[in-house]
Every structure is written in structure tokens, then in C-alpha cells.
């Protein structure tokens, strides 16, 4: 059986509150908080990017996996904010953790589901026996245009998973993908901020694909919503995961443990993967977890995991996701935030 | 002039119709209208559309839609007077049939508004305001109607709650209309706590942007009788204009174009406000419905707000207004709205309005308005 042998999370310590952003744009903060169930979001420091956060999260995953990084045969980063347009992110990560040179590396990009794409491929290579261990990271320093609704949610974070066959902490019972060509969100080459189709990002996009993947994987596995202890859906805002959960027949209690978005924002490629790390942090042996990502453009990857007894041995070897979210926070004013996110630049 | 009757109406469900194209939406409704009328050819057609160019990048739509309806080479004319385009299409069709020039005319309206972003839709709608004297200063329609609302409140003591009741009533009716975009009820509290758009108007005071079409077939009354169709006669028609810039008016709480159009329609029909059993009006914003009722002479000037506390205009009231759910709940695909009003009148007069059917109505009126009142079209209908 193949599955997750190590996992790690990284969340930058900077935060900005919805009120602080709304104040600048003359927007109605209570309606964002109520309507989108958002309170604050993480912000990367000026020297942080998708690569640095991927390294942090991967180091933590290595700590929990207790393996020799040189044995990792595949290193994948999924992100829509790779620092370079040409030049891989994955090579820096592979070098930094000591996985080079005998390693296959690739960068994935598929809006918010690039992280689970990497997971899907890394797990598949392990299943095929092509590599001993595969590392997949979902990481983003996502950007929302100033004043756009996205600015209230676009956040930063990373989640890393190492897949293998021995010493598994969560068995991968099933996988499923659901993809169509649905242009709900995009960014062209040389554009700094993404554009989106407003309400079109809802029903024909997020809901259609998550419901499609959620139903598909449960049917494939012969399972029903009540079989799961935890379920994680992509979290573009606070409201959508609960609504799609209700559509699929899940209870609030199954969603809440992995629901981080109200205090974290939407970490794009790291969004549902971070929800998975938070759920693993508190899970018991035998627990079953469903994760369904969503990436605009559009598609969903779904995985079913079953937690093993090994979780109890390794979970305390690295920081837990809720602790990263709740402790050691540094609140920014909009001016600092604008500088950190390079919305304003110093004259040279 | 010959007497003219509506013998067929057609409309499909309104909303965010992302799976359908502009032409599909129109043709679906038009085919339903032809089917309802029991005709397979028409002599001519008129299509109301405010801004197909800005909303879907398509002009020359009269020919396009006649072609896709399978009716080319008949003459087909696009009509535009902002949000009153649909009402004006009916008036022009009426004139063509009444004059004896044509016997069977299709009048339709269409707007596909949700293929563009909210900003682009706001810009397109804003082009119905005076661009040089209003648009360039940054004001859009919610702002213009907010000015009207504030002035009405100051001048006549109209309250925030009275405005909310307009939306509550229209959603109550719309909940009974399966074709409505928002077929559910709302409360005064939900209106008062919805997002502020332009003080004092909140989100639930505003009609939505919508994809939708509507169509009707009109013929001479004598032809309708020969076809053994229920005769819904167009008794009166009126059309009037006003300054399109709000700032140019003597009194911004008074809709002179609606008053003038109604006067023409009443005179032609030989009816008075008290003869009317029910009305479809242009409630693009809650305050608009109040001002329209005053201009139509249904209530005294300044008393529009009070009428809502007495539920005069509710489904069970003395004079039901917007039994369809109005623009607020049914949706507002601007060019189609005026024709959809006619459809509701016809359904009520035929006794086909389902759960929202009022008891045995005989005379109905439709009021369709462009911009902040720069144009108005009023029609009066009677069941024979």
C-alpha cells in the first residue's frame, strides 16, 4: 500500500485584517466578513516566495518522514506564483533539501489545484514503482489586484507531502480527477494580477467541479459522506467549502477541522493541502479523510486517505498547522502590506 | 386605425444563462410566442434591446434574430430607448398592425447582460444616462435613483421601511413565478441589512442584471376572433420623453415622461386610473415603483410610500402591482423587460398566472421606463 509518509506546513507570520484593506478602499468590511466569512489573511515577507515557503514546508515533511532526502526520486512544486517564468522552482527545493542530483523535478501550474496535481503524480510514480519516495508541494504567494474582491483573500502558505510505501501515516485509498475547459479565472503572460469571471467562478466552476470530483471518488471507492471523519474542500473564501459540503451531504463538523480560510485566506495551491495537514494533525488511527481541490480553468483532484497508527509517532516532530496559524502573528498596516506585496515600489 | 390584440406570448426562465447564446435565448422565447399564437409566419418583427453591442459585442441584431427565427426576409427592426426598448417595440408593432400595413407582427425584447463583468455591465447601463452631464462626473444609476429616493424622503416623508416594502412585495409575488430569476421571499429586515449600494438604497432595493428574452405576437382583433383566440386588446398606448439628465428637471421626484405617456394611454383607452385592475411597473429600484405609481395617478403625488403600509399594491390589495415579481424578483434584462410586462398582463387577463393569479381582472396596464425617466412607454390592455 502507498500513502503519505511525511507532511509539513508553512504559513508566513504576517497578517492583514479585512478591516484594514476595506478601510483603504472605502469598502464595507462587515459585508466581506459576513458574506465571505473572511477575517484576516497571511502575507509573505518581502524575501519570501513560493520557493522559500516550499523549502520550509518540505523540511518539516522530512522531519516527520524520518527518511534520507537523497532517496527522494521526484520533487514537484505546484504553484501559480513560481518566482521565475522560465527556470524551475523545483530544482532549488531539490537542492536545498539534499535530493539532487538523482531526482525528477517539475513545476506544476493549474490555478489553485497545482499542489494536488503534484501530489497526484508523485503518488502515482510511487505506486508504479518508479521512485522510492516522491515529494509534492503546493505553495503560493497569490496576488489580488488592489481593491479587487480577491485582495481580501489572496494569501500565502505551503504544504508538503512525501509519498512512499513503508512507514505510511495515511494510506491513499483512492484518487479521482474531474476536469473541463472552463475559463473562470486567468492571468496572461506579463500580466501582474489575475482576472476572474465574477459570479461565473461559482456554480459552473467551483461547485460543478468539486461536486463532480466528490461524487466521482465516493462512487469509485464505494463510500458515502458519513464514512469520513474529515473532509477538506478548496477554500477560496469561508462560505464556499460549507456550501459545497452541504451539496455533497457532509456535516459542518467534518469540514471545520481543515477549514482555515477565515484566519488564513486563500493560499491557492496550498489551500486544500494545508487543510489536509491540519486534519492529519488531529486525526486518530483509522480515520478516513477526503480532500477535494479546485483549480480554475478548471478541475478538481480528489484523494481518500486512511490514517494509520504511525501518525501518533510522527505528528509532534514538526509544528502543527493550527499553531502556525494562531501563534506568533504580526499584523501589518495596508502601507506595509502594499510594500511587502510590491504593490508600491521604492524609487531607485 | 384597426383594433389590435395580443394572441401569443413566450418567455423562458431568466437568470444567468451562461449555457445559452444571445440568439438562442431570443429564439426560444419567440418560438414559444409563435406556438402560443398558433402562427408559423409573421409579416414583420420589432426587437427591443438596449445595448447588445456593449453586452455581447453584437449589433445588427434585428436581422440576425429574424434569420435565426427562420423568418428572413421579413422586415425586422431593432428598437432602442434604454430600458424602455421592449415597451417601445410593442408600441411600434401596434402602430404597424393598427395602420393596416401588417397583420401578424412579433414584438420581442432581449438583453444578455451577464457575459461581461459587473463593471462592464455598470458602464453599459450607465450609457443610458447623460454621459456628458452625468456619466463624466462618475454617477451611475444606483446613484441617480438614490438622489431621487433621498429627495422623496425629504420632501414627502417617505421612509426607509416603505422602500423596503416595495422589494418585499415584489419578491413575495416573484416567489410564485417559476420564470423569475429570484423566486424567493425576502423580509424588510433583510432589505434594511443588505449591502449599502448608494445611500439610502441597498442591494435589495436594486433590480439585478439578467439574461433573458420575451416575445409576443399581435394581430388585428378581427383576425384574433377568426382564429378563436382569447382576445387581449391593446386599448391604449402612450410614449413620452423627458430630459435624460436628472439635474435638468424641475422636480427630481416627479416622472414627467411617465405622467405624459400614461395620459396618452388613458385618453386613447378612455379610462381613468380607478378603472385599472392591476399594473406592471418599472421597479428598477424600489423608489422608482413609488414614483411611478404617483405619475400614473394611482396614488396622490407624494403618497406613494404610504400606499405600501396599507398593502394597497400587494397581490391581495385593491390594485396589485408587479404580480410577476417585477424587475426586482423576476429579473431585468433591460431590453426584454417591457415585453415581459405585457406577458404578465396577458397571463393574468387569460387567468393563466398560476399561484399569483388575481381574481377575474379585466383591465391591466404596463409601464416601462428608460434611464431615470428620460423615456416612458405605457400600455393599457383589456380582456374582451
HADDOCK unambig.tbl for C-alpha pairs under 7 A between the chains (distance, minus, plus):
assign (segid A and resid 31 and name CA) (segid B and resid 195 and name CA) 6.56 0.50 0.50
assign (segid A and resid 197 and name CA) (segid B and resid 117 and name CA) 6.59 0.50 0.50
assign (segid A and resid 198 and name CA) (segid B and resid 117 and name CA) 6.55 0.50 0.50
